[in-house]
């Protein structure tokens, strides 16, 4: 346990540093979108490109990993939507609750952390999970979020949202960097020297900047939630009428999703993976361990931005992301230790 904790501690320490810098306003909140842009459009694509190009093509096209991961992701989405919809939570909030439960923080956190723990062979399964979640899980949840409209309008809204999600994938550099890495691996081509060094420099910056940015994003969400609650309290005290800010989501709407993300999701991947191996599916034990640990990661921080864009309860989503990140500081090393024994 201690050796694993010593490996994971710097990653969570960088998240804490970003959180503290934003909460203390040492890092201006207006600077956080710039950090996000650097990570999403420059550093992280270069990291994925480098890992993809250096990974054997067979690992990048492992259908067994894609099948197990995909079934589990869809099961989590279906389960969370089915069990969280109630009088307070409609399709929109249920869908983004499902997305935050099924979508781990693989890009910003998982790639550097799991490669540091498991070695370079973990890159192939990780890249497969990222591609599935970007293309399938996100698009499905965004489409479900539009079903609050009645009848045909709801279905039309879902189709429109799905098309918007697919357009978002097209302009997202991460899938393209994965595809380019796969092509380079298949052709066994190497980038020209100066280009390779530029890619390497940006890739090396991905891990520390991404982790610092996660902390800053979480701090910004907490600060905005506090300001939201304060404005709601003032409006209530003054007897304001008309549109009131939404009330803070109760713990009963937050903790079950946190439990699904950090406990149910990895256990589901582990159980289905063992069952698939028993049935003869060519899924290696190393690949199964990798995707179980991917499932044990905290929720992806970018889900908060998507929830805000589509009008969901971003405060609830931000709290889920925050608590999965805090709890994962202890739960993730425990998961690594358990799977290694």
C-alpha positions in Angstrom: 0.0 0.0 0.0 2.7 2.5 1.0 4.7 2.1 -2.3 1.5 2.7 -4.3 0.6 5.7 -2.1 4.1 7.2 -2.7 3.5 6.9 -6.5 -0.1 8.4 -6.4 0.6 11.1 -3.8 2.3 13.6 -6.2 -0.6 13.4 -8.7 -3.2 14.3 -6.0 -0.8 16.8 -4.5 -0.8 18.7 -7.9 -4.6 18.7 -7.9 -4.5 20.1 -4.3 -2.0 22.8 -5.4 -4.3 23.9 -8.3 -7.3 23.9 -5.9 -5.5 26.0 -3.3 -4.1 28.4 -5.9 -7.6 29.1 -7.3 -9.3 29.3 -3.9 -6.8 31.8 -2.7 -7.1 33.7 -6.1 -3.4 33.3 -6.6 -4.5 31.9 -9.9 -7.2 34.2 -11.4 -10.4 32.3 -12.2 -10.3 33.9 -15.7 -7.0 32.1 -16.3 -8.5 28.6 -15.9 -10.1 28.4 -19.4 -6.6 29.2 -20.8 -5.1 26.3 -18.9 -7.9 24.0 -20.1 -7.3 25.1 -23.7 -3.6 24.4 -23.4 -4.2 20.9 -22.0 -7.0 19.9 -24.3 -5.7 21.3 -27.6 -1.9 21.0 -27.2 -0.4 19.0 -24.3 -2.9 16.1 -24.0 -3.2 15.3 -27.7 0.6 15.2 -27.9 0.7 12.8 -25.0 -2.0 10.5 -26.6 -0.2 10.7 -29.9 3.1 9.7 -28.4 1.6 6.8 -26.4 -0.4 5.6 -29.4 2.5 5.7 -31.8 4.6 3.8 -29.3 2.0 1.1 -28.5 1.8 -2.1 -30.6 -1.2 -1.9 -33.0 -2.7 -5.1 -31.5 -3.1 -3.4 -28.1 -4.8 -0.4 -29.7 -7.3 -2.5 -31.5 -8.1 -4.9 -28.7 -11.8 -5.7 -29.2 -12.1 -7.6 -25.9 -11.2 -4.4 -24.0 -13.6 -2.3 -26.0 -16.4 -4.9 -25.5 -16.0 -5.2 -21.7 -15.5 -1.5 -21.2 -18.4 -0.5 -23.5 -20.9 -2.9 -21.9 -20.0 -1.7 -18.4 -20.2 2.0 -19.4 -23.6 1.6 -21.0 -24.8 -0.4 -18.0 -23.7 2.4 -15.6 -25.5 5.0 -17.7 -28.7 3.0 -17.9 -28.6 2.2 -14.1 -27.9 5.7 -13.0 -30.6 7.2 -15.2 -33.1 4.6 -14.1 -32.5 5.0 -10.4 -31.9 8.7 -10.1 -34.8 10.2 -12.0 -37.4 11.6 -9.6 -39.4 14.7 -8.9 -36.3 16.8 -8.7 -34.2 15.1 -11.3 -35.4 15.0 -14.9 -33.8 13.6 -18.0 -31.3 16.4 -18.2 -29.9 16.1 -14.7 -30.2 12.3 -14.7 -28.2 12.0 -18.0 -25.4 14.2 -16.8 -25.4 12.3 -13.5 -25.0 9.1 -15.5 -22.2 10.7 -17.5 -20.3 11.8 -14.4 -20.7 8.2 -13.0 -19.5 6.5 -16.2 -16.8 8.8 -17.5 -13.5 8.7 -15.5 -10.9 11.4 -15.6 -8.8 9.3 -17.9 -7.3 11.9 -20.1 -6.2 14.5 -17.6 -5.3 12.1 -14.8 -5.5 8.4 -15.8 -3.0 8.3 -18.6 0.0 9.6 -16.7 -1.0 8.0 -13.4 -1.6 4.5 -14.7 1.4 4.5 -17.0 3.5 5.5 -13.9 2.0 2.6 -11.9 1.6 -0.2 -14.6 4.1 0.8 -17.2 3.8 1.7 -20.9 1.8 -1.5 -21.7 -1.2 0.2 -20.0 -1.4 2.8 -22.7 -3.3 0.7 -25.2 -6.3 -0.2 -23.0 -6.4 3.3 -21.6 -6.6 4.8 -25.1 -9.5 2.4 -26.0 -11.5 3.6 -23.0 -10.9 7.2 -23.8 -12.0 6.7 -27.4 -15.2 4.9 -26.4 -16.2 7.5 -23.7 -15.5 10.4 -26.0 -17.5 8.9 -29.0 -20.2 6.8 -27.4 -20.8 7.5 -23.7 -20.7 11.3 -24.0 -22.9 11.4 -27.2 -25.5 9.0 -25.6 -25.8 11.0 -22.4 -26.1 14.3 -24.2 -28.8 12.8 -26.4 -30.6 11.5 -23.3 -30.4 14.9 -21.6 -32.7 16.3 -24.3 -35.6 13.9 -23.6 -37.2 16.3 -21.1 -39.3 17.6 -24.1 -42.5 15.8 -24.6 -43.2 13.3 -27.3 -41.7 14.1 -30.7 -40.1 17.3 -29.5 -38.1 15.3 -27.0 -37.0 12.8 -29.7 -36.1 15.6 -32.1 -34.2 17.4 -29.3 -32.3 14.1 -28.6 -31.3 13.7 -32.3 -30.3 17.3 -32.5 -28.2 17.0 -29.3 -26.6 13.8 -30.7 -25.6 15.6 -33.9 -24.1 18.5 -31.8 -22.2 15.9 -29.7 -20.8 14.3 -32.9 -19.8 17.8 -34.2 -18.1 18.3 -30.8 -16.1 15.1 -31.3 -15.0 16.3 -34.8 -13.5 19.5 -33.4 -12.0 17.7 -30.3 -8.3 17.1 -31.0 -8.1 14.1 -28.7 -9.9 11.5 -31.0 -7.8 12.7 -33.9 -4.5 12.4 -32.0 -5.5 8.9 -31.0 -6.3 8.0 -34.6 -3.0 9.5 -35.8 -1.1 7.5 -33.1 -2.9 4.3 -34.3 -1.9 5.0 -37.9 1.7 5.7 -37.0 1.8 2.5 -34.9 0.2 0.4 -37.7 2.6 1.8 -40.4 5.6 1.7 -37.9 6.4 5.3 -38.9 8.3 7.7 -36.7 7.8 11.5 -36.6 10.7 13.6 -38.0 13.2 14.5 -35.3 12.3 18.1 -34.7 8.6 17.3 -34.7 9.0 14.4 -32.4 10.9 16.6 -29.9 8.2 19.3 -30.0 5.5 16.6 -29.4 7.6 15.2 -26.6 7.9 18.6 -24.9 4.2 19.2 -25.0 3.4 15.7 -23.9 5.7 16.1 -20.9 3.8 19.2 -19.9 0.4 17.4 -20.0 0.6 15.6 -16.7 1.5 18.5 -14.3 -0.6 21.1 -16.1 -3.6 18.8 -16.4 -3.6 17.8 -12.7 -3.1 21.4 -11.6 -6.0 22.4 -13.9 -8.3 19.8 -12.4 -7.7 21.3 -9.0 -8.4 24.8 -10.3 -11.6 23.7 -12.0 -12.8 22.1 -8.8 -12.0 25.2 -6.8 -13.8 27.4 -9.3 -16.9 25.2 -9.2 -16.9 25.4 -5.4 -16.5 29.2 -5.4 -19.3 29.6 -7.9 -21.5 27.3 -6.0 -20.9 29.3 -2.8 -21.8 32.5 -4.6 -24.9 30.9 -6.0 -26.0 29.8 -2.6 -25.4 33.3 -1.2 -27.4 34.9 -3.9 -30.2 32.5 -3.3 -30.2 33.2 0.4 -30.3 36.9 -0.2 -33.2 36.6 -2.7 -35.1 34.5 -0.2 -34.5 36.9 2.7 -35.8 39.8 0.5 -38.8 37.8 -0.5 -37.9 37.8 -4.1 -40.5 36.5 -6.6 -40.2 35.1 -10.0 -37.3 32.9 -11.1 -35.3 31.8 -8.1 -31.8 30.1 -8.2 -32.0 26.4 -7.9 -31.6 25.0 -4.4 -28.4 23.1 -3.6 -28.7 19.5 -4.5 -29.2 17.3 -1.4 -26.7 14.7 -0.4 -29.1 11.9 -1.5 -28.7 13.2 -5.1 -24.9 13.2 -4.8 -23.5 10.4 -2.7 -25.2 7.5 -4.6 -23.5 8.7 -7.8 -20.2 9.0 -6.0 -20.6 5.4 -4.8 -21.4 4.2 -8.3 -18.3 5.9 -9.8 -15.8 4.7 -7.2 -17.2 1.3 -6.2 -19.9 -0.1 -8.5 -18.2 0.9 -11.8 -14.8 -0.8 -11.1 -16.5 -3.8 -9.5 -18.7 -4.2 -12.6 -15.7 -4.0 -14.9 -13.8 -6.5 -12.8 -16.8 -9.0 -12.6 -17.7 -8.8 -16.3 -14.0 -9.0 -17.3 -13.5 -12.2 -15.2 -16.7 -13.6 -16.7 -15.5 -12.8 -20.2 -12.2 -14.5 -19.6 -13.9 -17.6 -18.2 -16.0 -17.7 -21.4 -12.9 -17.7 -23.5 -12.7 -14.0 -24.5 -9.1 -13.1 -25.3 -8.8 -10.5 -22.6 -5.4 -10.4 -20.8 -5.2 -10.1 -17.1 -3.0 -7.0 -17.5 -5.6 -5.3 -19.7 -8.4 -6.2 -17.3 -6.4 -4.7 -14.3 -5.8 -1.6 -16.4 -9.5 -0.9 -17.2 -10.6 -1.7 -13.7 -8.3 1.0 -12.4 -9.5 3.3 -15.1 -13.0 2.8 -13.8 -11.7 3.5 -10.2 -10.5 6.9 -11.2 -12.5 10.0 -10.1 -15.1 11.6 -12.5 -13.9 13.6 -15.5 -13.8 17.3 -14.7 -15.0 18.3 -18.2 -18.5 16.9 -17.4 -19.1 20.0 -15.3 -18.5 22.2 -18.3 -20.8 20.1 -20.5 -23.6 20.1 -17.8 -23.3 23.9 -17.6 -23.5 24.2 -21.4 -26.7 22.1 -21.6 -28.4 23.7 -18.6 -28.2 20.8 -16.1 -27.6 21.2 -12.4 -23.9 22.0 -12.6 -23.6 22.5 -8.8 -24.6 18.8 -8.3 -22.2 17.6 -11.0 -19.4 19.7 -9.6 -19.9 18.3 -6.1 -19.9 14.7 -7.4 -16.6 15.4 -9.2 -15.1 17.0 -6.1 -16.0 14.2 -3.8 -14.9 11.4 -6.2 -11.6 13.2 -6.4 -11.2 13.6 -2.7 -12.2 10.1 -1.8 -10.1 8.6 -4.7 -7.0 9.9 -2.8 -7.4 6.9 -0.5 -9.7 4.6 -2.6 -7.5 4.5 -5.7 -4.3 3.3 -3.9 -6.5 0.7 -2.2 -7.7 -0.5 -5.6 -4.2 -0.7 -7.0 -3.0 -2.7 -3.9 -5.9 -5.1 -4.1 -5.5 -5.8 -7.8 -1.7 -6.3 -7.5 -2.1 -9.0 -4.7 
